[in-house]
Amino acid sequence: MVNLLENLSRRFRLAEWPAAGWLVALAAGLATAAGMARGVSCGHDFDFHLVSWMEASRAWHEGVAYPRWAESPNWGAGEPRFVFYPPLTWLAGALLGTFVGWSWTPVALTFLILLGTGLATRRLAGEFLDEPTATLAGTLATVAPYALFTVFERSALAELAAGVWIPLLLLFALRGAASARRQDGFAAGLAMAAPLAFTVAACWLTNAPAGVMASYLVALAALVAAVSERAWWPVARAVVGVVLGLGLAAFYLVPAAWEQRWVAINQATDVGMRVEDSWLFARHAAGAGIPDMAFHDAVLWRASWLVVATILLAAAGLWVALRRSRLDQGNRVFWLPLAVLLPVVLLMQFRYSLPVWDVLPKMRFLQFPWRLTLLLGAPWAVFCAAALPGRNQRGRGFSIVVYTLLFAVSLGVAARFFHQDCDDEDAVVAQRTVFLAGTGVAGTDEYAVRGSGNALVATGLPEGCLVSDPLRPLGVAARGEADGESPEWTPEQHSCEAVARARLWQDEHKQLSFDADRDGFLVLRLRWYPAWRVTVNQAAVEAVAQREDGLLVVPVKAGANVVDVRWSATADVMWGRWITLLALGLTGWIGWRERRLRRRRKISMSGAQIA
């Protein structure tokens, strides 16, 4: 296999970027095509992402570049989805949907993410492996077991996209070890801190659980490198990079953290989504107070096998690579942290690791221990690629068979066991039709207004409902309705004394004009949230008593009324923006100083050579 790759490298110039990039792109294309051969996979989170993309696109058409509110959830009453969900993937999905169409957006986004993951892994591997082997690592990264499980079984495209940044985090955290040995600690600590900061920020802006993992990954890699190099520069670089990275992402992180007090964010870690519910191969029996977790356990079973298979294959590749001296001890600063990740991730899958989950801040936000397998995509690809057999003909043939089987089995398992066929109502065309009709979709539990329930929001509500009692229930539960189903509103129920129609109804700006025959209250088809600023006849008013369904209630007077509701930037949003600007300035200064130090070193080295 070594000779084969070297021959291909010489003939097709695989060591150069364009050819190697095309090879990784081919692998990403095959992975995408194999998983999508039966059509788009409607995994667990598919509906959530598709609606988010369409909501962001609609906001752009309404003149809102960075939306905060999604209108479709809760049957048109909306939720602050974009306050809490990181922006990069829903912005990317909206952009792709605008240009390639909504039916092709999941396919295009999957391909681009797998391509980015492969190229990033190739770049990391290129620091300590020869170029052909690094290219092989990049191609294998596109079919990493957990990546395929994430995209086809779960449709967790934001988490999949975060995998692009993991190899780059390690690259920027550890790069320049050789030159660092010749520098003072301060210079080495600043080196690569700027790109590391931008990568940390990108990870947080892609997927919040991945941001937590990324921060701890940088810390672990820095500690391993510090011990290996017997130097403090890796820790200094990690601290600077992570702190600045959090600052760069503050425009999202500060509101997302502060405004959790306004929503039922604890629903994200309810039964079935707690760390202790998902230990390796765990099983749960339904009983008193315990919901039926059969579906949870089925997913956990598959995820557990993925964890074991990924670690075993990566460990076997590492063992073979070390025995055959494929990993240079001089470059151990790169591959040693990858090796340490394997036992760390494995140990975190068992119940005796619970104190670690409890002590480390925000670790419980990961929900599932098996999510840590996201960090193993790069080690799996790198160590499998590095475990090349001997240079004889028999070894080359065996290598071709092994890696062809590895690639084919990964794709076959994804296509056969991970792909989720779409029900009629989940298909892209059907969801697009519902979106355009404006009937709305179910809300997200953790984004519900605190003290209210999503299941209490009625379907079919008008934009505004005039009532004399602000707490009057709207909608009636259908006979024989299952628990958790929303009630339905119809005009014949007469729960609205009058109906107000909107003359402007955008995601973040609503305006209703109507005549009221008496003083009363207007219940809007809109969830209450502190960021809404309400005026009645251009006079600011405060929302009244909170309803159980969380709908916004506005007091109105008899006569003509113009109710205007606009989204506004709260104080925490402004704080986040200022912190991001400050971090951007500091990161730019560090990057400028690093380039200046590099120029000085080049000049001094040139002078020494001339002398």
N, C-alpha and C positions, 0 to 999 in steps of 0.2 A: 504493500500500500504506500509505503514511503516513496519507493521509486516511481510508482504510478503517479503520485501527486507531484513529484518533482518533474517528471516528464511532461505532465499536463501543464505544470507551472511554466516550464520553458517554452512549450509549444504555444500555449494560449495566453501566456503572460499573466498567470493567476496572481502573481505577487503584486501586480499593479491594481490600483483601485477599480478601474472600470470593469475588468474581466471578473475579478473576485466579487464585485458587487452584483454583477449579472448572475453569477452562480448562486449567490445567496438569494437573489430575487427569484430564481427558478425554484429553489427549494421552498420559499415562502408561497409561491404560486401553486406548487403541487400540494402543499399542506392545506391551503385555502380551498383548492378545487376538490380535494378528497373529502374534506369535511362538508362542503356545500354541494356534493354531487346529487344529493336528494333534496336540494333546495336549501333555503336559509334555515339555520337551526334556531328554533324558538326556545332557547334555554330559560332558566329560572328568571333572569333579569331582563329578558329581551324586551318585553312590553315597556318596562320602565325606561330603558335607554331610547327606544324608538320615539316614545312620547316626548322625552326630554329634547331630542334633536328637533322634532317638529315645533315644539314650544319655543326653542331658541331661534329657529328660523322665522317664526311668526313675529317674535319680538323685534328682530332686525327690520322686518317690513314695517313695523310700527315705529321705527326710529330709536329703539332701545338697543344699544350696542352690547351692553352687559346686563342681561335680565336678572332679576332676583325672584320674581314670582312666576309660577306656572299656573295657567288658568284651568287646564283640563281636569286635573285631579279633583276628587270630591264632587264629581258630577257638575263641574263648572264653577264650583266655589273656590277652587284653587288651593295652593299651599306654597310656602316659601322654599321650594325645592332647591333653587339655585343659590340660596344663601348658604346651604349646608353641603350640597354636593359639589365636589371640585369641578372646575370649569373646563379643563382642557378637552376632555372627550366629548362633552355635549356641544362645545363649540366646533370641534372637528367634525362631529356627526352632522351638525347643522350646515356646515360649509359643504361637506360632501353631498348631502341631500339636495342642496341648491344646484349643484353642478352635474351630478351623475344620476340623480333621481333616487327616491326613497327605497325602491326595491333593490338597488345596487349598493346602497350605502353600507349595510352590514358586511357585504362581501369586500368592498373596497377598503373599509376601515380595518377589517381583519387582516387583509393582505398587507396593508401599510404597517400595522403594528408588528406582525411577524417579521416583516422585512427589517424594520427598525431594530427589533430584538436580535436578529441574526447579525446585522452589521455592527451593532454595539458589542456583541459577544466576540465577533471576529477582531474588533479593535482591541479589546482587553487581552484576548489570547495572543495577539501579535506582539505584546510586550515581553513574552517569555517563551513563545513557541515559534517555529519557523512559519513562514507565510502560508505554505500549502496546508499545514496542519491547522493554523489559525482559521483559514477559510473553511476547512472541514468542520471546525467547531462552530463557526457561524451558521453553516447549513444545518447542523444538528440542533442548534438552538431553536430553529423554526419548528421543530417537531418534538420539543421537550414535552414529556407526558403531561405535566401540570398545565402547560400553556394550552394544549389541545383540550384538556378537561375544562379549563376555564372558559374557553371561547365557545365550545360546542355543547357541553353539558350545562354550563351555568350562564352563558352569554354575558359574563361579567367583563365587558369590554374595557371598562376603566381599570380594573385590576390587571387585565392582560396588558394594557398599554403601559402600566407602571413597570412591567418587566423590561421595557426598553431602557429605563434609567438605571436599573440595578447594576449591569456591567459597567456603565459609565461612572456610577458612584465609586465602585472599587477602583476603576482606572484613575480617577482624579484624586482619590484618597491616598493612593499608593505610588503614583507615578513619580519618577525622578529620584528614586532611592539612591542610585549610584552617584548622582550629582549632589544629593543631600549629604552624603558622607563627607563631601569636600567643602560643604558650606557651614556657616554658623547656623545654630538652631533657629534663629528668628527668620532668616531668609528661607530656610527649608520649610518652616511652618507656613510662611505666606505663599510659597510656590504652589500653584494649582488650587489655591483656596478659592479664587474667584469662580473658575468653572465648577468646582465642587459645590459652591453655594448655589449657583444657578441650577445644578442638577438636583440638589436636595429640594429646592423650591419647586422644580418641575414635577418631582415625585409627589409632593404634597398636593399640587394643583391638579394631579391626575387621579389620585385615589387616596383618601384619607388613611385607611388601614395600611396601605403600602407606604405612606409617609411615615407612619409610626415605625414600621419595619425598617425602612431606609435609614432612619435616624439611629436606631440601635445597630444596624448593620455597619454603618460608618464607625460607630464607637467600637464595636468588636474588631473590625479590621484594623483600626488604629492601635488598639491594645496589642493585638497579635504582632503587628508590624513593629511597634515600639519595643516589645520584648525581643523579637527576632533581630532587630537592628541595634538594639541597646542604645536607643536614642529617643528623645522626647518629641522630635518634630512631627511624627505621625499624629500624636495626640493634639498638639497645637494646631495642626492643619485641620483636624476633624472638628475641634471646638470652633475655630473661626468659620469653617465652611458650614457647619450645621446651624450655628447662631445666625449667620448672615442669610442662609437659605430660608430659615423660618421668618426672618425679617422681610425677605423678598416676597414671600407668600402671605405676608400679614394682611394684605387687602382682602384676602379670602379668609385666612385663619382667625383673625380677630373677631369679625362678625359671626363666623361659624361657632366660635367658642363662647362668645358673650351671649348670643341670642339663643343658646340652648335652653336657657331658663324660661323661654317663652313657648317652648314646644315640648312634646312628650318624647324627648330624645332617648329616655331609658327603654322605650319599646324596642330599640335596636339591640338590646342585650336581654331580651325577655327569654323565657324558657324555650329551649331549642336553639338559641343563639348565644348561649353562654359558653365560655371556655370549658367548664366542667361537664358540659353535655356532649362534648365531641372528642373525648380521648380516643386513642387509636383502637379501632374495631369495637367500640362500645356499643352496647345494646340497651334499649329502654323498653320497659313494659308499661303499658298504659294502666292507670289506676286512679284512685281518689286524688283529685287535684293535679293529676299529671295528664297532659294532653296526649293524643295518639301521635307518636313520633316515628311511625313506620317509614314515612317518606324521608324524614331526617336521617334515620339509620341507614336507609338504602344509599343515600348520597354519601354518608360517612363511610360506609363500607367500601365504596369505590375510591373515595379520597384516601382512605387508609392504605389500600393496596398501591395507590400511586405514590404515597410517601415512601413506603417500603421499597418499591421497585426503583424509584428514583435514587434513593440513598444507596441501595445495593449495587446498582449499575455504576453510579459515580464512584463508590468506594472501590469496586473491582477495577475500574479504569485507573484510579489513583494508584492502587497497588501495583498494577502491571506497569504503569508509567514510571514509577519509582524503581522497580526492579530492572527495567530496561534503560534507566538513566535518561528518560525523556524530559525530566523536569530538572533544570539546572539549579543547583544549590545557590548559585549567585543571584538568581532571580526569585528566591523563596519568598521575598516580601510580597510577591503577587499571588503565588499559588498556595502558600501556607494558609492565609485567611480563608480561601475557598475550601481547603481541606478541613479546617476547623469547623466550618459551617455544618458539615455533615453530621457529626455527633451532637452538635448543639441543637439543630432542628429535630433530630430524632429524640433526644431527651425531653424536649418540650412537648412531646406528644403524649406523655404519661402523667398520671394524676399526681405523682410526687413532685411535679414541677409547679403545682398550683401556687406555692408561696412566691415563686418568681413572677408568675402572672399577676399576683396581687400587689407585689412590691413595686415593680417597674411601672411608672406612670403610663397610662393610656394603653397598656398592653391588652387589657380586656376588650378594648374596642375592636380588636381583630376578630372577635366572636368565635372563630374556629381555629384550633391549633394547627390544623393542616394547611391553613393559609400561608404559613411560613415556608411551604414548599415553593412559593414564588421565588424565594431567594436562591433556590437550588438549580434554577434553569441554567445559569452560567457554569457552575461547577459540573453539572451533569454533562453539558456539551463539551467543555474543555477537557475533562478527564477522560471521557469516552474517546475524544479525538486524539488525545495524547497517548493512549494505550495502543500504539501501533506495533504490529508484530515485526519480526526480523525482515531483512532486506532480501531474503531468498525468494525464489519463485513460489514455493509452497506458501510462505507467509503472506505474500502479496495476494494470492488467490483467496486464502482464508480471510484476509482482511476485507476484500471486496464483498465476499459473501456475508460476513458479519455485519458490515455497515449498511449493506443493501437491505438485509433482514431487519436491522434496527429501524431504519427509515420506514420500511414497508409495514412492519408490525405497529409502529406508532400511528401511522396513518390509518391502518386497518382497524385498530381498536377505536380510534376517534370516530371513524365513519360508522362503525357497527354499534358501538356501545354508548358513545357520548352524544351523537347527533340526536336532537329532539325535533321530531316532526311537528309542524305547526297545525294546530286546530284551525278551523275555518275563521273563527273570530280573532285569532292571533296573527294571521297572515298580514303582511305589510299593507296590501291593498285594502283589506277590511279595516285595519286600524286607521289608515289614512282617511277612509270614508267616515268613520266615527269622529275623527278629529275635526274634519271639515264641517260635519253636521253640528258640532258644538254641544253634543249631549254629555260629553265628559267621560271620565273613567274613575275607577276607585282611587282613593287617596293612599298615601304612604303613612303607615301608623306612626312612625317616629317624628313626622313633620306635622302632626295634628296639634292644634292649639292646646296648650296645657289646660286641663280641666274639661276638655270636650272630647267627643268621640266621633271618629269618621263614620261609623255605622249609623249615626243619627242624622246625617245630612241626607235630605230627601232628593230623589232624582226628579227631573222635570221642572225644577223651580223657575219662576220668572226672574228677571233681573232685579226687580224690587217688589216687595209685598207690604202693603199698608195694613197695619194692625193697631188695635188700641192697647193690647197687652204684649209687651216686648218679648215675653217668654213663651208665647203661644206656640205649641208644636206645629210644624208645617209638614204635611205629608202623613200618610196612613200606611201602616204595615199591611202588606197583602196577606190575605187569608192563607194559612199554611206556610207562611214565610219561614225560611230556615234562619237559625241564629246567625247574626252578623250581617244579614242582608239589609240593605238600606230601604227606608220607607219610600213611598211614591207620592208625589204631589200632582193633583189634577184640579182644574178650576171648579169642578163640581163639588169639591169638598168644602168650599167656602171658608177655608182657613185664612185666606187673604180677603180683607174687606174691600180692597181695591188693588189693582195691579199697576205698577209703574214700569213703563218701558224705557230702555236706555236710548239716548241719542248718540252716545259714544260709549263703546264697551271694548276697551283694549286691555291687555294684560295688566298694565300698571297705571292706567288712567280710566276711570269710569265717570260718566256724567248722566244723570237722569233729570228730566224736567216733567213736572206733573202738578195738578191741582188737587189739594186735599180739602175735603168738606169739613174737616174738624182737626183738632190737634191729635197727634198720634205718633206712631213710630214707623219708620221704613226699615224693613229687614231686607238686606241686600243678599243676592246670591254671591256672597263673598265672605271668606273666612276673616275674622278679626285678626289684626296683627299690629303691633305698635308702630310699624313704619308707615301705616296708612295715615294720611292727613286729610281730614274731612271738612268741607265747608258746605253750609246751607245758605244760599243766597249771598255768597261771598263772605259769610261770617264763619269763623272757625268754631267747630263744635266737638265735643268729646263723645265717644261711643258710650252707650249706657250699659246696664247690667249684661254680663256675658251669658249667652244662651248655652244650653247643653250641646247643641250642634255646632257651636263656635261661630255662627254667622254674625256679621257686623250689623249692629242696630243703630240707627240714626234718628234722633228726635226731630220731628217736623211740626210746623204750625199750619193752621188752616189757611188756605189760599194757595197762591202760586209758590212753588218750591223748585229750586235748582240745586241738586245735590251733586257735589263734585268730590271725587275721591282720587287722590294721587299718592303714588309711592314716593317716599322721601328717604334721604340718607340720614340714618340715625347717628348719634355721636360715635358709637363703636366703629361704624363704617369709616368715618372721617379719621379716627385714630389709626385704623388699619392702613389707610392710604398714606398717611404721613409716615408711618413706620416703614412702609415699603419704599417710599421715596428716600428716606434716610439710609436704609439698607442698600438701595441701589447706588447711592453716592459713595458709601463706604466700599462696596464691592468694586465699583469702578476705580476708586483710588488704589485699592490693593492690586487690581489687575494692572494698572498703570505702573505702580511701583515694581511689580514683578518683572514686567517687560524692561524697565529701566535697569534693574539689577542684571538681567540677562545680557543686555547690551554692554554693560560695564565688564562683565566676565568675558564676553567675546573679545572686547578690545584689549583687555589685559592678557588674554591667552594669545592673541595675535602679536602683541608686543613681545611677549616672552619667546614666541617662535622666531621672530625676526632677530631678537637679541641672540 
